[in-house]
Amino acid sequence: MNQTSPLFKTDLNRILTILKQWWKQIAIITVAAFLIAVILTMPKFMPPVFKSSAILYPSNLFPYSTESPTEQMIQTLKSEDIRDMAIHDFNLMKHYGIKSDAKYPLTELYGIYGEFVSVSKTQFESVELTVLDTDPMIAYRLCDSLISYLNRKVMSMHRDKNREVVKIWKDQMDRKKMEMDSMEAAIKDLRVNYGILEFEEQIKPFSKEYYKAVASGQAGTGNSRLDKAEKNLAEKGGEYVSLKEHLWRVRGAYNDFKKEYEEALKNLNKEQTYAHIITPPKPAEKKTYPLRMLIVFSATVAAFFFSLMLIMVLHNMRSSKD
């Protein structure tokens, strides 16, 4: 059988002796600590804080570097733009009780906001958005609004980038349109002033008719209508064919640019969200902290042991003098 150590018995006896001798003082200190903890944890001195949280998965987010969509969502939620929107819309400086004439009002405001609003990544690559506040409805509304701010901020970022893409394709399309107009004007000039309508379709029947006219003596002198038409075809036919082939290539490029432009314009104007809300925020029914019972219990127990240790030390000091 295990036997109790004599040293343990001695220490236990000393503690029991001290408790019998000093129990009133220990009780007074313990009860005082209990009462002080009860008073200090009252809502007047320690306002209750409520929590509202949401779990989000990124959607329609395309990382700009090596970051993941989840990391991009976290960075965006922590951005100054979203913080400033929340501060403005909820008048948080007044809500947090910060005076505008304080020495460093913004530093204090950003510090409290950083404590009350947190964004973190979960083990499942989702994002947990948590808002604390002394008002459960403010905590809920702010948490819900931060998700809206996220959508607004990301949409603004994407639209800025899409505007650049739209402008690039619009410039390319306009240049090709000018090139097309210039070539179409040149082709029109050949048709109006030189009678070349469709060279490939004209040349065979005209050649047949022209050679018949030469054989019959009606052409070949250089002054007849057919002679002038033959000269125009000979001098301008190659230019017409070259213009038409180049116009065909330019028109194809223009159509490609137009397709890209219309796609970029569609991306610019489309409305979409950037977060799948797995767990939506809700108003809290009970406070998150302070845990009043735990604080009171901890303070009471700590006061009891502190007073006991203090009295033991004083008792030992007195015994050593004797």
WOJORA-V996407 format. One record per residue. RES is the residue in one letter. OMEGA is omega as a letter, one per 20 degrees, with the letter a starting at -180 (none if undefined). D_LAST is the distance of its C-alpha to the last C-alpha in Angstrom with 1 decimal. Layout:
BEGIN
((RES/OMEGA/D_LAST) (RES/OMEGA/D_LAST))
END
This chain:
BEGIN
((M/r/39.1) (N/r/36.1) (Q/a/32.8) (T/a/29.7) (S/r/27.1) (P/a/24.0) (L/r/21.9) (F/r/23.7) (K/a/23.0) (T/r/19.3) (D/a/19.3) (L/r/21.6) (N/r/19.6) (R/a/16.5) (I/a/19.1) (L/r/20.7) (T/r/17.5) (I/r/16.8) (L/r/20.5) (K/a/20.5) (Q/a/17.7) (W/a/18.9) (W/a/22.6) (K/a/24.0) (Q/r/22.5) (I/a/23.6) (A/a/26.9) (I/a/27.5) (I/a/27.0) (T/r/29.1) (V/r/31.9) (A/r/31.9) (A/r/32.4) (F/a/35.1) (L/r/36.9) (I/r/36.8) (A/r/38.2) (V/a/40.9) (I/a/41.9) (L/r/41.9) (T/r/44.0) (M/a/46.7) (P/a/50.1) (K/a/49.8) (F/a/46.9) (M/a/47.5) (P/r/51.3) (P/a/52.3) (V/a/54.1) (F/a/57.0) (K/r/58.6) (S/a/62.2) (S/r/63.2) (A/r/66.4) (I/a/67.3) (L/r/70.3) (Y/r/72.5) (P/r/74.5) (S/r/78.3) (N/r/81.1) (L/r/78.7) (F/a/80.0) (P/a/77.4) (Y/r/78.3) (S/a/76.6) (T/a/74.5) (E/r/72.4) (S/r/72.8) (P/r/74.1) (T/r/70.6) (E/r/69.1) (Q/r/71.9) (M/r/71.1) (I/r/67.4) (Q/a/68.4) (T/r/70.8) (L/r/68.4) (K/a/65.9) (S/r/68.6) (E/a/68.5) (D/a/71.8) (I/r/70.4) (R/a/67.2) (D/r/69.2) (M/r/71.6) (A/a/68.6) (I/a/67.1) (H/a/70.5) (D/a/71.7) (F/r/68.4) (N/a/67.5) (L/r/64.1) (M/r/63.0) (K/a/63.4) (H/r/62.1) (Y/r/58.8) (G/r/58.5) (I/r/58.9) (K/a/60.5) (S/a/63.4) (D/r/62.3) (A/a/58.8) (K/r/58.1) (Y/a/58.6) (P/a/60.1) (L/r/61.8) (T/r/58.7) (E/a/56.7) (L/a/59.5) (Y/r/60.0) (G/r/56.2) (I/r/56.1) (Y/r/59.4) (G/r/58.0) (E/a/55.0) (F/a/57.2) (V/a/60.1) (S/r/59.7) (V/a/62.3) (S/r/61.6) (K/r/63.5) (T/a/63.1) (Q/a/63.4) (F/r/66.9) (E/r/68.1) (S/a/68.2) (V/r/66.6) (E/r/63.9) (L/a/64.1) (T/r/61.1) (V/r/60.9) (L/r/57.9) (D/r/58.2) (T/r/57.0) (D/a/60.5) (P/r/61.7) (M/r/65.3) (I/r/64.7) (A/r/62.9) (Y/a/65.9) (R/r/68.6) (L/r/67.0) (C/r/66.6) (D/a/70.3) (S/r/71.5) (L/r/69.8) (I/r/72.1) (S/r/75.1) (Y/r/74.0) (L/a/73.8) (N/a/77.4) (R/a/78.6) (K/a/76.9) (V/r/78.2) (M/r/81.6) (S/r/81.7) (M/a/80.8) (H/a/83.4) (R/r/86.0) (D/r/85.5) (K/a/86.0) (N/r/89.0) (R/r/90.6) (E/a/90.6) (V/r/92.3) (V/a/94.8) (K/r/95.7) (I/a/96.2) (W/r/98.6) (K/r/100.3) (D/r/101.0) (Q/a/102.4) (M/a/104.5) (D/r/105.9) (R/r/106.9) (K/r/108.7) (K/r/110.3) (M/r/111.7) (E/r/112.9) (M/a/114.6) (D/r/116.2) (S/a/117.6) (M/r/119.1) (E/r/120.5) (A/r/122.2) (A/r/123.7) (I/r/125.0) (K/r/126.4) (D/r/128.3) (L/r/129.8) (R/a/130.9) (V/a/132.4) (N/a/133.9) (Y/r/134.8) (G/r/135.4) (I/a/132.9) (L/r/131.5) (E/a/130.3) (F/a/131.3) (E/a/130.8) (E/a/133.0) (Q/a/135.5) (I/a/136.4) (K/r/138.1) (P/r/140.5) (F/a/141.1) (S/r/142.0) (K/a/144.5) (E/a/146.1) (Y/a/146.1) (Y/r/147.8) (K/a/150.5) (A/r/151.1) (V/a/151.4) (A/a/153.8) (S/r/155.9) (G/a/155.9) (Q/r/153.9) (A/r/150.9) (G/r/150.2) (T/a/151.7) (G/a/148.3) (N/a/149.4) (S/r/149.2) (R/a/146.4) (L/r/145.5) (D/r/145.4) (K/r/142.9) (A/r/140.8) (E/r/141.0) (K/r/139.9) (N/r/136.9) (L/a/135.8) (A/a/136.2) (E/a/134.3) (K/a/131.6) (G/r/131.2) (G/r/128.7) (E/a/126.7) (Y/a/126.8) (V/r/125.6) (S/r/122.8) (L/a/121.7) (K/r/121.7) (E/r/119.7) (H/r/117.1) (L/r/117.0) (W/r/116.4) (R/a/113.4) (V/r/112.0) (R/r/112.5) (G/r/110.5) (A/r/107.7) (Y/r/107.8) (N/r/107.5) (D/r/104.5) (F/a/102.8) (K/r/103.6) (K/r/102.1) (E/r/98.8) (Y/a/98.9) (E/r/99.3) (E/r/96.5) (A/r/94.2) (L/r/95.3) (K/r/94.5) (N/r/91.0) (L/a/90.6) (N/a/91.5) (K/r/90.0) (E/r/87.1) (Q/r/84.3) (T/a/80.6) (Y/r/78.1) (A/r/75.5) (H/a/75.7) (I/r/73.3) (I/r/71.8) (T/a/69.2) (P/r/70.1) (P/r/67.5) (K/r/66.8) (P/a/65.0) (A/r/61.5) (E/r/60.9) (K/a/57.1) (K/r/54.6) (T/r/53.2) (Y/j/50.0) (P/r/47.5) (L/a/46.5) (R/a/44.8) (M/a/43.4) (L/r/41.9) (I/a/40.3) (V/r/38.8) (F/a/37.5) (S/r/36.0) (A/a/34.4) (T/a/32.9) (V/r/31.6) (A/r/30.2) (A/r/28.5) (F/a/26.9) (F/r/25.5) (F/r/24.5) (S/r/22.5) (L/a/21.0) (M/a/20.0) (L/a/18.6) (I/r/16.4) (M/r/15.2) (V/r/14.4) (L/r/12.5) (H/r/10.7) (N/r/9.9) (M/r/8.9) (R/a/6.4) (S/a/5.1) (S/r/5.4) (K/r/3.8) (D/none/0.0))
END
